[in-house]
Amino acid sequence: MADELNVIQGERCRQLLSKGLYINAGLLPGQEATGDGNFWCGRTQTIFGPDDRLCDGEQCRDTSRSCYESA
């Protein structure tokens, strides 16, 4: 299980969530990850972060956002 968590650690805010986090859990080596590209914030439970900016795979890499939490 710890190896699966490494996929979401690093550059993105730890509060960034997506359906892919649940769909792709337990993939076998060589299987391709899938996702629908829909993201939401774990703090607000909406597509906008506490700073009223959009949450997605790019926006939530910005460490200057006031709500950014490192992994």
N, C-alpha and C positions, 0 to 999 in steps of 0.2 A: 504493500500500500504506500509506503514512503516514496518509492520510485515514481508512482503516479502523481504525487503532490509536487514533485520537482517541475513538472510541466508548467504549473501556474506561478511558480516562484520567480523572483528576479525583477525584471524591469517594470512590469505592470503593478498597479496599486493592488494591494491584497484584498480590497473590498470589491474589485471588479468581478462580476459573476456572469456566467453564460450557461446556456443549456449544454454546451459541449463539455463542460466540467463534469456533468452527470452522465452523458451519453458515452463519453470516451473512457470512462473509468474501467480499468482492467483489460485494455487492449493487449492483444498478443503482439510480440515483436513482428514488425513488417506490416501490420494492419494500419490503414490510414485513418487518421483522426477526422471526424466530421463535426459539423456545427452549422447552425443556421445564421450565424452572424449577429444574433440578438444578444445584447448585453444589458445589465442593470447593475446598480450600485447596491452593495450589501448594507450600507448605512441608511439610504433613503428608500430602498426597494422600488425605485423608479429608474427610468433611463437617464435621469439627471442626478449628478452628484450634489453634495451639500453646498457646493459653490455655484449651483444652477447651470453648470456646463454639462454637455452631453457626455455620457459614458460609452466608450467603445475601446477597441483594442489599441487605437492610436492615442486618443485623448488622455487615456488613463496611464500613459507612459510619462506624462509631463510631471516631473518631480517638483515643479514650482507651483502646482495646484495646492491650494490651502488644505484640501482634504486628502492629499496623497498619503498613503501609508505603505511603507516598504514592507516587503515580504519577510 
